[in-house]
């Protein structure tokens, strides 16, 4: 099957370097980039820029591997730079251990035509040729690696349309979904965040003909983020200002809220920060929200409910994953039936209780501490596109029972409950908390992570 072809005109060396950066941000372990071109076409410039971007070190020394044949670099993704010009025969590739290197890293290959049969079908070829005063880059290939590269180039075009085409892109973070985030910098301007949020792939049906994401009501497009961002900002919550958006492709250029973690340098909770977060929750849960939220481009996002099916499929993650991991065997039908019965009895207790806009992932990884601000502005909130209409205690549970914190040792639970109670929200304490012998038996019901403690 013939591959797809993309072309980019590179008018100057700086554009060749930006192409290397764009390619680096798309690479994953197992990828192979084949660099082709005459002497002086810019292969070395492109290779250096790519490797320096992966290593996040613009001054990294990147010598030509002409005599060593391969040079490896420890980076965000290990990258192995091959130069096969002096390869006496393709069979020498066996000694270079390409397959082993690709198991955990990516390969960048100059003079690939000397051993083309050794590369996977998913190899992406980058051919550089002189064209006028500049160069023409011709990229061809097929499969996931090429698709990622094409998307990275589209992100560069998006930045160009927003006036940030010459910005430096740097990997910031990825999450459990296909979303990823980059920091972009340009001259003396404050850095921005580039959000890459492709449309959610639903996956196979798991229940009643529906995929897991459909049942759990996961956001399927970046429109959800945009709509909820607008609503939260209007409601007094410090969320990123969106400066440019392409909802069709799933690209956003947003304000950078800062980089100070919510936890301290040792990963421990800070009482004053937890209190501030609890105060923010008290404010958010004390107001009403319009759940039919505009996206700003004539569309709307309707916030889904955290209904029984969504609760149950979240609770089942424990019995689907944890039980086999501990026992080595899948859960029995009897265990599943009893587990579902107990949870459904608890869900019954949520009927006619307080429901509100539930951010769903209100915990330390998604909260930025801004010590130079005051009031609620001290907390920068990110990653809220999966918000639901659900029990008001859920966000308090996410904060207090943070997966990254030793809850018992840190007493973050007591901090959160005390702060909420101080703001007159004692209902958090009694509607959704259950105690037994001064230990939490269910933690927060709405957290839906742990089964009853026997």
Secondary structure, 3 states (H helix, E strand, C coil): CCCEEEEEEECCHHHHHHHHHHHHHHCCCCCEEEEEECCCCCHHHHHHHHHHHHHCCCCCCCCCCCCCCEEEECCCCEEEEEECCCCCCHHHHHHHCHHHHHCCEEEEEECHHHCHHHCCCCCEEEEEEEECCEEEEEEEECCHHHHHHHHHHHHHHHHHHCCCCCCEEEEEEECCCCCEEEEEECCCCCCEEEEECCCCCCCCEEECCEEHHHHHCCCCCCHHHHHHHHHHHHCCCEECCEEEEECCCCEEEEECCCCCECCCCCCCCCHHHHHHHHHHHHHHHCCCCCCEEECCCCCEEECCECCHHHHHHHHHHHHHHHHHHHHCCCCCHHHHHHHHHHHHHHHHCCCCCCEEEECCCCCHHHEEECCCCCHHHHEEECCCCCCEEEECHHHHHHHHCCCCCCHHHHCHHHHHHHHHHHCCCCHHHHHCEEEECCEEEEEEHHHCCCCCCC
